[in-house]
Amino acid sequence: MIKSFVKKALQEDIGRGDLFRLVSKKKKVQAKIVSKDEGILAGVDYVKALCKVEKIKFEFFKKDGDIIKKGDEIAVLEGKSNKILMCERTILNLLQHASGIATNVHIYKQELKDTKVKLLDTRKTRPHLRIFEKYAVRCGGGSNHRMGLDDCLMLKDTHLKTIDDLKSFIENARYKLPYTTKIEVECESIEDAKYAMECGSDMVMCDNMNINEIKEVVKYKNENYPHILLEASGNITKENILEYAKTGVDAISSGSLIHQATWLDFSMRIYDD
């Protein structure tokens, strides 16, 4: 899957053909990838896959998840000049995009370092980039929520508007869905959360609830349904995430881990071999 992804990423840039390759002479060179930012490195697995496809030799001095600083040499590539130059922007895009997400996740994760609360991403990903972006989340120390609509039945507010009897719906879902499938219900109030537990949900998301409301949901869960997992989501920032974690929830999810991440900056420098 990674191989197919990097091939498509490169082809998007090449189009009908790299014009430089039509007019340049082949020359063996080395290229160094250098960090111009501080953060967490990600994208290495994808760059290695691209280099293998294009038969570019590589040596990485850092791995996915490593802390990097400005001026750090990340890797050395070796091969024909036109090949390396053709891949340059795709390689840098992969590293910059993934490292930006990993760095953002790491910042959130640091706030939770003294807790057991899991930090989750969401399905708020760019089209065709979900697997890549969720990989970057893992590089930063986060965990993935569901990858898509096929690995967990999550009933959001929009779904609930179409359901007349939640308990009957969940009972029917248990009968029709695979045995291992989990069911999560999104709840916007204490009453909704209690009802979702009573109806047989495996997980309850406390969506856009305040700290005190979530504490009450946690208390009710612990006293009546200790097996159910609780997730907090909505309006959670780096500044308040620890307060949400202290409520006793099992996980906190945030779409901003991905869609608010800022790319890190890398550069490639070419040297005669």
N, C-alpha and C positions, 0 to 999 in steps of 0.2 A: 504493500500500500504506500509506503514511504517512497519507494522507487518510482511508482506511477505518479505520485504527487510532484516530486521534484522534476520529472520529465515535463509535465504539463506547465510547471512554473517557468522552466527554462524556455519552452516553446512559445509561451506567451510573449517573451522578450525578443526571441529570435524572429518571430513572424515568418516572412518568406525567405529569410536568410540574413546573417550578419554581414553587412556591407563591408566591414573592415576586413573580413576574411577574404573578400574578393580581390583586395588590392594590396594586402600585406604579405610579407615573406614569413615563413615559419621560422621561429627562433626559440630555442630552449631557454626558459627563464625560471626564476623563483619569484614567488609572491608571498609577502608577509601580511597577515591580517592583524591589525593593531586596534586595541580598544581606545576610544576617545572619551569614554564615560566610565562611571563607577556603577556597579550593580551585580546582578546575577546572570551568569552566562546560560543561554539556551539556544537550541538550533543546531548543535554540533552533529547530532545523529543524522539530521537532514542534509547538512553540508557534506558529510562523509558519503552519504548515498549518492549525491549529485556528482561528487568527484569520482566515485567508482564508475558511474554511468559514462562519464566523459574521459575516463582513463587519466585522471590527474592524480599524481602522487600527493599525499598529504601527511603531515605530522601535527597533531594538536598538542598543545602544552597545557590546555585547560579542558575540563569536561563539563557536560551539562550539570548545572546546579552549583558550580564553583563561583566564589566571590571574585570579581575582577575589578581592577582599578585602571584609571586613566594611564595610558602608556604601556599597558600589559600586552605582550606579544601572545596572541591567541593560537596562531598556527602558521605553518609554512607550507606553501603549495609549490609543486614543481611539475613542469610540463611544457607543452608548446604554447607560445605566447598567444596565438589566436584563440586557442581553447580556453585558456585562463581568462583572457579578456572577455570572451563571449559569456562566460559564467560569472564574471565579477559582480554584476548588479544583483543577480539572483542569489548568489551566496551571501552578499551583504544584507539583502532584504530579509532572508531567512533568519540570520543571526540577530539583526536589529529588532525585528518584529517579535520573535520569540523571547529574546532577552528583556525586552521592555515589559512583557507580561510577567515573566519570571521575577523580575525586580519588583514590580508592583505587588505581586503576591507575597514576596518575601517581607515587604514592609508591613503588610497586614499580619502576616504570620508571626512576626516578631512581637506584636502586641499580645499574641495568644501563647507565647512560649512557656508560660507557667501554668497553663491550663491543659485540659484533655479535650477541649472542644475542637472538632474538625472544621477546617476552612474549606468551603465548597464553591465551585464555580456554578454557572447556570448555562442555559441554552442560548444566551445572548451572545452569539458568535457571528462572525462574518460568513456569508454564504461560501460554501466549499472549503472553509478553513477550520471547521470545528475540531477535527482530530488534531490538527497542528496546534491550534490555540489551547486546547485542553492538555496537550502534551507539555506546552510551555508552563501551564499552571502547575503541573506536577514537578517540573524542574525547579520551580520557585518554592516548593514545599507544601503546596495546596493539594486538595483531593478533588476528584471529579464527581459531580452530581451525575445524573443520568446523561448518557451520550445522546439519546434521542427518545422519540415517542415509543420505542419498542422495548425498552429495558426496565421500565417501571411505569405503573399506571398512576399518574398524578392528576388529581382533580382540582383544577384551578377555579377561580370565581366564575369564569365564563362557562366552564363545564357544569358547575353546580346549578347555574341558571336553567339548564336543560334537564336536570334530574328532579323528579317529583318526590321520590322516597330514597334517601341516601342509604339507609340500612339495607333495603331490598336490592338496591343497585350493587352494593358491595358484595352481598351474598351471591348474586348472580355472577359478578365478576370473578369471585373465588372459584365458581364452578367452571367458567369458561376459559379463564386464563391459565397459563402454565403454573404448576404447583409452587415454584420458587418465586413467582412474581410478587413484588411488594406493592402496596397501595398507599399513596400519600394524599392527604387532603389539605388544601390551602385554606386557612381560617383567618378571618380579620377581627374576631372578637373572642372573648373568653367563652361565651356561650357556644359559639360555633365550634371551638376547639373541643369542648367537653362533649358535644354532640357527635363530632367526628370520631372521638375515641369510643363512645358508646356504640357507634355503628360498625365498629370493627376495623378501623384503619390501622396500618402498621406504623405509619409516620404522620405527624401533624406539623404543618408549617405555620408558625405564628407570623403572619404577614402584616407588616406595618403596625404592629402592636407596640405600645410603649413598655418600658422596663417593668413597671409594676404589674401590668397586665400579663406579661410573660411569666413573671414570678408566680402569679396565681395559677396560671396554666401548669407550670412545673410542679407546684405543690399538689394540685389535683391529680396530675398524672402519677406522681410518686406514690400517692395514697391509694389510687384506684387501678391504674394501668401501668405498672412499672416497666413492662416489656415494650411499651410504645416509645419510639424515638421522636424527639422534638427538635425542630429546626427553626431558627429565627432568620427572617429576611425582611428587607425593605428599609431604606433610609439608614443603613448601617455604614459608618465611615471609619477611617483609621482612628479618628479621635474618640469614637464612642464604642468601638467594637469590644473592648475589654469589659465594659459595663454590661453589654449583652451576654458576653460569655459567662459572667458571674451569676447570671440568673439561674443557671443550671441546665441550659439546653445542651443537646448533644452535638449540634452542628450549627454553623452560621454560613449562609450562602450570600453571594454578592456578585451581580453582573458586572460591577465596576472593576473587578479583578482583571477582566479582559478589555471591556470597551472604554475604560478610562486610562489604560496603560499608555505610557509614552515610550516610543522607540528609543533604544540606546543607540549611540553612534559608534560605528566602526569604519576603518578605512583599509584599503588594500594598496600595498606599495610593491611595484615591480622592480626586480633586480636582474641583471644579466647573470646567467648561471656560470 
